[in-house]
Amino acid sequence: MSIKFEGNEFDLIRYIKERTVESGRNLESAVLGIGDDAAIFKGFEGFGAISTDMLVEGVDFDLTWADPYSLGVKSLEVSLSDIAAMGSTPRYSLLSVALPSKVLTNDFLSNFIDGYLFSAERSGVLLIGGDLSRITGPLVIDSTVIGSAEHKGVRRSGAKKGDGIFVSGRLGGASAGLEILMTGEQSSQVESPLLERQLRPTARVSLGRLLGQSPNVSSMIDVSDGLLGDLGHVLDASGLGAQLDLRALPLEDGISELIESGRLTGRLLPDNPVGISLAQWFAMTGGEDFELLFTASSDFEFNRLSELTGQAITKIGVITEESGLIRTDIKGQNAVLPKISHTHF
Amino acid sequence: MSIKFEGNEFDLIRYIKERTVESGRNLESAVLGIGDDAAIFKGFEGFGAISTDMLVEGVDFDLTWADPYSLGVKSLEVSLSDIAAMGSTPRYSLLSVALPSKVLTNDFLSNFIDGYLFSAERSGVLLIGGDLSRITGPLVIDSTVIGSAEHKGVRRSGAKKGDGIFVSGRLGGASAGLEILMTGEQSSQVESPLLERQLRPTARVSLGRLLGQSPNVSSMIDVSDGLLGDLGHVLDASGLGAQLDLRALPLEDGISELIESGRLTGRLLPDNPVGISLAQWFAMTGGEDFELLFTASSDFEFNRLSELTGQAITKIGVITEESGLIRTDIKGQNAVLPKISHTHF
């Protein structure tokens, strides 16, 4: 590697700057990138969206199982997911890191930055600034993404009675992956994609932007706290309820098999008070899948959008007028589900 | 106090949101504030500026001497200062905090937020989003400010040979305050304003905006690393040198007196290799004064701008063509000064 990090703040900033340029992107679309008091970007018409996420070692990740490259990817994807959930197009990012001395190695830092820049390139985002500090304590990462859109954002509050409830991709994988990572044992071929969901999530950036442009989509959120929790946020903001079809839930591959073999026990999930199957409970309460959960009117052509983006979209229920209540059929009985959130702290 | 913080992430977000609204500002100018996946703001013509600063307990502040209200003020001011140094107008802010359990008290959090919002109101900035996490370790604060301007930012790289070198306000106070705070003894009337400079800095927001609009101003930076270090950044970026007039340096009141009485020893400052007086060394190397250091052509009417803003502006030198060299007269001898930076880590 030709670019070396040699140990003080200014060297590290130069190092990241060079890696940013080296990564094949130029700064043409940003007016001024890393290295002045603030980054300058071209103003835009319409509306900006901005989101920031803080990841703390020991709370959001553990360096015994999170490798630096994956951590770089995830640091950006969590914020990209928020921008996607507003239906906005991500454009610029800022990265602030408090570095404990144990991570001040060439290997750790270059892998971390490589992961971050991989994620940035994949989503067409430019790293334009940030801050670095030392810390006597855990590694702390704060990533900020600025997006833009022609609209004022697809809010949580826009759901309408009778709207379908949709979710992208498959659910439960990230929390299943976390449980496997925390057992610390060697993982199998079935388990690897689940670990990937936890370690290197992929925000639904293109899908989010397209959903933001659809006049049929009434509300949206990303699944970071778990389906029940995030649907709860939408219902609370919209003053409405939901009827879920449990059988429709798009469960991540491998979870049922690993539950049967005893490998997954759901020990990290919240209590399951209504007797839902463990596999479904992973899909309903596992956090950090970073799929998009949205509501849309009945004439929404979700199959077409699914084909266009290559992203599965599943209708999992309908919005009702029972404010705040999530109902479902469990073994022929209509039951009320708790709006459980995977609380981040 | 009618709004109480009761202990989980969502309560705390609600608490901050209510304090934001309560603080007398409404969210009219921001389209959507705290509480969705991302904050939405109106796009703007011209150019955006964005800066983020991370403050880490034990590195940037110590809770044995930094009270929560001041810490709230400073958390925002450090980022405001970067936006001011680009000549931009600050508009929106984001606040991310990793909270150790020791600060999860009503008193700490409400005072911290009050300080932050005081600073936000003073500068016409709206807190529109952020993130909260717990941490087992030090308190970590990351504050981001977005500004806007008609221009592409007053860079560090624009200085021209023959330009005057100017600085706002008075220098050395923040580092003198830090030394006093770290002695831990009761402070006197002379010392209080110095403590204030360290604990509750005031970014030069109005002055920065006006300097950004002046066609005479060629480069600008804020004094956060110390005058010699920050001037060094300007010279490096501009490929030029400087001749400083030490006698012109606007030294903060009280420093000379406290040096004479033995109260200030400069023990936190970098080594002084060229025999400059300790009072001047405070002004030249003490960090965190958050004054504006800028260069301007000879027809710049700095007295008029000083009157308009009520802010002292002092000419302290001139830009030369000796790339990278800072020269000055010391006791009749022409000496080269080191481009020493107060490194933040």
Interface residues (C-beta under 8 A of the other chain):
Chain A: N8 E9 F10 V31 L32 G35 D36 D37 A38 A39 I40 F41 K42 G43 F44 E45 G46 F47 G48 A49 I50 S51 T52 D53 M54 L55 V56 G58 V59 D60 S81 D82 I83 A85 M86 S88 Y92 L94 S96 V97 A98 L99 I128 G129 G130 D131 L132 S133 R134 I135 T136 G137 P138 V140 D142 T144 V145 I146 G147 S148 K152 G153 R155 R156 S157 M220 I221 D222 A237 S341 T343 H344 F345
Chain B: N8 E9 F10 V31 L32 G35 D36 D37 A38 A39 I40 F41 K42 G43 F44 E45 G46 F47 G48 A49 I50 S51 T52 D53 M54 L55 V56 G58 V59 D60 S81 D82 I83 A85 M86 S88 Y92 L94 S96 V97 A98 L99 I128 G129 G130 D131 L132 S133 R134 I135 T136 G137 P138 V140 D142 T144 V145 I146 G147 S148 K152 G153 R155 R156 S157 M220 I221 D222 A237 S341 T343 H344 F345
